[in-house]
Amino acid sequence: MSRRRALALLATALALGAWLLSGRAPSCSSRKGSAVNDSLPTAPPGAAPFPPEVARKIAQALGARPSGAIPRTRHRDGSAARYVNRLALEASPYLLQHAHNPVNWYPWGEEAFAEARRTGRPLFLSVGYSTCHWCHVMEEESFEDPEIARFLNEHYVAIKVDREERPDVDAVYMTAVQALTGRGGWPMSVWLDAERRPFFGGTYFPARDGDRGVGRGFLSILRELAEVHRADPRRVAAAASSVTRAVQVAMAGGEAAPATDGPRAIEAAVAFYGRLYDREHGGLRGAPKFPSSLPVRLLLRYHRRTGGTEALAMAERTLERMAAGGMHDQVGGGFHRYSVDDSWLVPHFEKMLYDNALLSLAYAEAWQATKRPDFSRVLRTTLDYVLREMTAPGGGFYSATDADSEGEEGRFFVWDEKEIRDLLGADADRFLQFYGATAGGNFEGKNILFVPRPDEAEWHALAGARETLRVAREGRPHPLRDEKILAAWNGLMISALAVGGRVLAEPRYVEAAARAAAFALTGLRRDGRVQRTWKDGRASGPGFLEDQAFLVQGLLDLHEATFDPRWLAEALELAEQTETLFADGEAGGWFRSARDHERLVAREKPNQDGAEPTGASVALLNALRLESFTSDDRWRRVAERALAAYAPTLSGQPAALHEMLLAVDYASDAAREVILVWPEGAAAPADLLDVLRGTFLPNRTLSGASEGAALDALARVVATARDRRAISGRATAYVCERGQCQAPAFDAPTLARQLAAARPLR
């Protein structure tokens, strides 16, 4: 389909969205539901009774909960929840948050759509995630409201989806909402027909007319759309058909094109970011500010490629200002999701595992490129936070923590000046000055700690004071922690810990990465397939492209940190499976969902990086790295076909695929294969390893082994390791390009010179 036709479809979708809500529709009548029996759970008001089998399962699930657990709802009779719905059967923390709403929620699945077909009702789809502040607001205002809940139950089939558990569902309907409204976000609210087709949508809606200054609230919109669906089904069908076609076009990806001029695409993207760069605060101009909005790792590669200082300055300024701001948890380490202002001061206080993984990689590479001690310090405190607060007993990593506690956003993280003085005594003035805390505060009368004038010596001097505050903060009620273990994000954190541990020469980070990888390869697998999430022994179902690709990346990084061939062999197996399940065999590249996955109204072929990289961006870099490790030409062909598939975006809008440009940089460079070999029984050569950890050489593979069985095992998966040896009984480094090696290096200065000479192709 032509671009002109696609734009016409989107315009039609926008017009139909307005048309559906033209005029006011009369409200619909209501009726009461009834209980199954006295001993089984009762359906919410206005809903049909639970089928007996569903009621029994819900009763079993409620009976298995810990005694004394307080249901998350304001509708309670003593300590017992007044209402329950099918979400009580789910494992997702987000879905369980809504299990006691008076809304008769269904999880995503055929049962809900069959009910819509049986009753002739439309479906209301609500998508969010457990640490989403505005999701909580809409729950409290609308989904806990008995009148709104009853109307939903009587006139709709209501579905709740955890976007982190079902990113495919989220992507399809977010594309629809963006087509209809020009924007997106969460909570996402979408109206569907029984064939899963969207016909109207938006994000957060205040509950009633006039609330928060809106003309029509959620209840009025529900009434109007229910009446339109009843009285004018042709109008709804026309809207659903048009919006669905627009979604299909948007998600299909373009046709393959000749390979992109890699250096030119990188230069165009960097120039784009340069025009939008905030020279005072770093990042991009304006607010809100997200960590991913300026691709620091791409800027570091561009600096290495060209020698120009502007890209390096942009990267450094952004990293230092983020680290100094309130978006960085100055007491406990780690980063919040984004800043609501343009100076990184006031965060949206939720913490996401993926943000902290990606930022750790950026600070690690920035330290290699600059040797700035503040960058290595931020890397260390971020990884320490993850190990202390986000690590599950089995080795995996939890997903996120909420912004809210005690009913207030940020309450856990902010401070009264008096509280700090009481805790620190004579040290308080020094601490208050360094962290910008005052009697008046900078956030609703309290203080978000930040660093107005960074000073490394002063930061270290205040270590004891910070720990005093951290310990005191532990006594506060904590924000909710989403304890599902998500495969893709665990893959990112395995990379962060492996790279961080290697760069900092910190074995405990590498050991944590290895524990998480072992868990991922066992707990997150069912019948040989990576699962999307795991919680309390339950897996949510087969994973998506990003789950496979991010885990492959993590295993490759773990191999480079440990030289253990097991991790490389596991990465190869997973990468092969990725090609079988997700590859577009006709046009190249990858689909987000596997070939045997549930068919939605559209199958996404991701072509835009966001807060997280797309699975396609990481899969492409994985293919290039695997070709370097193995010398297997199949991986080069996979990469070349993918580069052709994404060439229209890389050539026309390269900044949209800023993470894929890391792979483009690799593909347009003469990537090096570095092998260390040392005598059997000897320790790995610390001086040579120090050179590798301190050198910013992004386009390379690293492997090593002692002579004997270890080297034989490595050579079975790493082509360049074959026929290598420790010459004259000395630890030996080989720096190679496509198997052609320079003279062996026996000492750190020689290896450093060889790596420094590995300049990228222009």
Secondary structure by P-SEA (a helix, b strand, c coil): ccaaaaaaaaaaaaaaaaaaaccbbbbbbbbbbbbccccccccccccccccaaaaaaaaaaaaaccccccccccccccccccccccccccccaaaaaacccccccccccaaaaaaaaaacbbbbbbbbccccaaaaaaaaaccccaaaaaaaaaccbbbbbcccccaaaaaaaaaaaaaacccccccbbbbbcccccccccccccccccccccccccaaaaaaaaaaaaaccaaaaaaaaaaaaaaaaaaacccccccccaaaaaaaaaaaaaaaaccccccccccccccccccaaaaaaaaaaacccaaaaaaaaaaaaaaaaccccccccccccccccccccccccccccaaaaaaaaaaaaaaaaacccaaaaaaaaaaaaaaaccccccccbbbccccccccccccccccccaaaaaaacccaaaaaaaaacccccccccccccbbbccccaaaaaaaaaaaaaaaaaaaacccccccccccaaaaaaaaaaaaaaaaaaccaaaaaaaaaaaaaaacccccccccccccccccccccccaaaaaaaaaaaaaaaaacccaaaaaaaaaaaaaaaaccccccccccccccccccccccccccccccccccaaaaaaaaaaaaaaacccaaaaaaaaaaaaaaaaaaaccccccccaaaaaaaaaccbbbbbbbbcccccccaaaaaaaaaccccccccccccccaaaaaaaaccccccccccccccbbbbbbcccccccccccaaaaaaaaaaccccc
